[in-house]
Amino acid sequence: KTPQATQLIRRYFEGIPSGPKPPEVYTKEEPQVGERRIVLRRRGETNLVHWAYHIPATAAKETAPLAVVESILAEGNSARLQRALVDAGLATASWADADQLKDPGLFWLGVTLRPGVTHDKVEAALDAEITRIRTQPVSQGELRQAKNQAEADYAFKSDGTSGVAWGLGTYSMIADWQRFYELLDEMRAVTAKDVQD
């Protein structure tokens, strides 16, 4: 029962003093002025391509549009990377992930190549999709579908008491606890121009 549980929590935890607040991180990464490329060769049959773009911290206004871009590119069977890479026979899997961190992070794109397909061919297809999303507005139907998917992902993560507790705790650390609730409204308000930007 909630009243008894609250009483026990207060009895055993209320008197424990807070620890010292950790120091703020003060180092900043130097601005990136060009492409950084790492090629890693190992034994095995699986070939991968991972790309990453710099993005701002979760507190920034770009977080909601990036969640929608992530959905447009990689969520579901009609996602752009699925159609351009997997359905086209270039890859066996593709994904995207926008970091949500206290500090600036990365927007990741990943592809698992089909045997015999070259990295150059996959990179060209990836580049074409990034160029397309930057230069051509998404249709209202695709935007609506992506926003619905992003909202469904959000709802799934925050389902139940533990999900809400996870969300509030996580966003308290990386931005502000209210950001946990604000992002849903911001995702609903994302426009085709926000996606291009």
C-alpha positions as CSV (number, residue, x, y, z in Angstrom):
1,K,0.0,0.0,0.0
2,T,1.3,3.4,-0.9
3,P,1.0,5.1,2.5
4,Q,2.8,2.3,4.3
5,A,5.5,2.1,1.6
6,T,6.0,5.9,1.7
7,Q,6.3,5.7,5.5
8,L,9.0,3.0,5.3
9,I,10.9,4.9,2.6
10,R,10.9,8.0,4.8
11,R,12.0,6.1,7.9
12,Y,15.0,4.4,6.2
13,F,16.1,6.9,3.6
14,E,15.0,10.4,4.6
15,G,17.9,10.9,7.1
16,I,20.6,10.0,4.7
17,P,22.4,13.1,3.6
18,S,23.0,13.8,-0.1
19,G,26.5,13.1,-1.4
20,P,28.5,15.9,-2.9
21,K,27.4,17.1,-6.3
22,P,29.9,16.0,-9.0
23,P,31.9,18.7,-10.7
24,E,30.7,19.9,-14.1
25,V,32.5,18.6,-17.1
26,Y,34.4,21.6,-18.5
27,T,36.3,20.1,-21.4
28,K,34.9,20.7,-24.8
29,E,35.6,18.8,-28.0
30,E,37.3,20.9,-30.7
31,P,35.0,21.7,-33.6
32,Q,35.2,19.1,-36.3
33,V,36.3,20.7,-39.6
34,G,36.2,17.6,-41.8
35,E,35.3,14.0,-42.1
36,R,37.0,11.5,-39.7
37,R,37.2,8.0,-41.0
38,I,38.2,4.8,-39.3
39,V,38.6,1.5,-41.2
40,L,38.8,-1.6,-39.1
41,R,39.6,-4.9,-40.7
42,R,39.0,-8.2,-39.0
43,R,38.5,-11.8,-39.9
44,G,34.9,-12.7,-40.7
45,E,32.2,-12.4,-43.3
46,T,30.1,-9.5,-41.8
47,N,30.9,-6.1,-43.2
48,L,29.5,-2.9,-41.6
49,V,29.2,0.8,-42.2
50,H,28.6,3.2,-39.3
51,W,28.2,6.9,-39.8
52,A,27.7,9.5,-37.2
53,Y,26.8,13.2,-37.3
54,H,27.3,15.7,-34.4
55,I,24.0,16.7,-32.7
56,P,23.2,19.0,-29.7
57,A,22.5,17.9,-26.2
58,T,19.0,16.7,-25.3
59,A,18.0,20.1,-23.8
60,A,18.2,21.6,-27.3
61,K,15.1,22.2,-29.5
62,E,16.5,19.9,-32.2
63,T,15.9,16.7,-30.1
64,A,12.3,16.2,-31.2
65,P,12.9,16.7,-34.9
66,L,15.9,14.3,-34.7
67,A,13.6,11.6,-33.1
68,V,11.3,12.0,-36.1
69,V,14.2,11.8,-38.6
70,E,15.4,8.6,-36.8
71,S,11.9,7.2,-37.4
72,I,11.8,8.3,-41.0
73,L,15.1,6.7,-41.7
74,A,14.9,3.5,-39.7
75,E,11.6,2.6,-38.1
76,G,9.6,-0.1,-39.7
77,N,9.5,-1.9,-43.1
78,S,8.7,1.3,-45.0
79,A,11.6,3.3,-43.5
80,R,13.9,4.9,-46.0
81,L,17.0,3.0,-45.1
82,Q,15.0,-0.3,-45.2
83,R,13.8,0.5,-48.8
84,A,17.1,2.0,-50.1
85,L,19.4,-0.6,-48.6
86,V,17.8,-3.8,-47.4
87,D,14.9,-4.1,-50.0
88,A,17.4,-3.0,-52.7
89,G,19.6,-6.0,-51.8
90,L,22.6,-4.0,-50.5
91,A,22.2,-4.8,-46.8
92,T,20.7,-7.3,-44.4
93,A,19.9,-4.7,-41.7
94,S,20.0,-0.9,-41.2
95,W,19.3,1.3,-38.2
96,A,19.5,4.9,-36.9
97,D,19.9,6.3,-33.4
98,A,19.9,9.8,-32.1
99,D,21.8,10.0,-28.8
100,Q,20.0,11.7,-26.0
101,L,22.7,13.0,-23.6
102,K,23.5,15.8,-21.3
103,D,26.3,16.9,-23.6
104,P,26.3,17.0,-27.4
105,G,26.1,13.6,-28.9
106,L,25.9,11.8,-32.2
107,F,23.2,10.8,-34.7
108,W,24.2,7.2,-35.7
109,L,23.5,5.4,-38.9
110,G,24.4,1.7,-39.2
111,V,24.2,-0.8,-42.0
112,T,25.1,-4.5,-42.2
113,L,26.2,-5.3,-45.8
114,R,25.1,-8.3,-47.8
115,P,28.0,-10.6,-48.8
116,G,29.6,-9.3,-51.9
117,V,28.4,-5.7,-51.7
118,T,31.1,-3.1,-51.5
119,H,31.3,-0.4,-48.8
120,D,31.4,2.3,-51.5
121,K,28.1,1.2,-52.9
122,V,26.4,1.3,-49.5
123,E,28.0,4.6,-48.6
124,A,26.7,6.1,-51.8
125,A,23.2,4.9,-51.0
126,L,23.4,6.3,-47.5
127,D,24.6,9.6,-48.8
128,A,21.8,9.7,-51.3
129,E,19.2,9.2,-48.5
130,I,20.8,11.9,-46.3
131,T,20.9,14.3,-49.3
132,R,17.2,13.5,-50.1
133,I,16.0,14.2,-46.5
134,R,18.0,17.5,-46.5
135,T,16.8,18.7,-49.9
136,Q,13.3,17.3,-50.4
137,P,10.5,17.9,-47.9
138,V,8.9,14.7,-46.6
139,S,5.3,14.1,-47.5
140,Q,2.6,14.8,-44.9
141,G,1.8,11.0,-44.9
142,E,5.4,10.0,-44.2
143,L,5.8,12.7,-41.6
144,R,2.6,11.6,-39.8
145,Q,3.7,8.0,-39.9
146,A,7.1,8.9,-38.5
147,K,5.7,11.0,-35.7
148,N,3.2,8.2,-34.8
149,Q,6.1,5.8,-34.7
150,A,8.3,8.1,-32.6
151,E,5.4,8.7,-30.2
152,A,4.7,4.9,-30.0
153,D,8.4,4.4,-29.1
154,Y,8.2,7.0,-26.5
155,A,5.0,5.5,-25.0
156,F,6.5,2.0,-25.0
157,K,9.6,3.3,-23.1
158,S,7.5,5.1,-20.5
159,D,4.8,2.4,-20.1
160,G,4.1,1.6,-16.4
161,T,5.5,2.9,-13.2
162,S,9.1,1.7,-13.9
163,G,9.1,3.3,-17.3
164,V,8.0,6.7,-16.0
165,A,10.5,6.4,-13.1
166,W,13.2,5.6,-15.7
167,G,12.2,8.5,-17.9
168,L,12.0,11.0,-15.0
169,G,15.4,9.9,-13.6
170,T,17.1,9.8,-17.0
171,Y,15.9,13.2,-18.1
172,S,16.7,14.7,-14.6
173,M,20.3,13.7,-15.3
174,I,20.6,14.7,-19.0
175,A,18.4,17.8,-19.2
176,D,15.5,18.5,-16.8
177,W,12.8,16.1,-15.6
178,Q,10.2,18.2,-17.4
179,R,11.9,17.4,-20.7
180,F,10.5,13.9,-20.3
181,Y,7.0,15.4,-20.8
182,E,7.9,18.2,-23.2
183,L,9.5,16.0,-25.9
184,L,6.2,14.3,-26.6
185,D,4.4,17.6,-27.4
186,E,7.5,18.7,-29.4
187,M,7.5,15.5,-31.5
188,R,3.8,16.1,-32.3
189,A,4.6,19.6,-33.5
190,V,7.5,18.7,-35.8
191,T,7.1,20.0,-39.4
192,A,8.5,18.9,-42.7
193,K,10.8,21.9,-42.6
194,D,12.1,20.9,-39.1
195,V,13.0,17.5,-40.6
196,Q,15.0,19.1,-43.4
197,D,16.7,21.5,-41.0
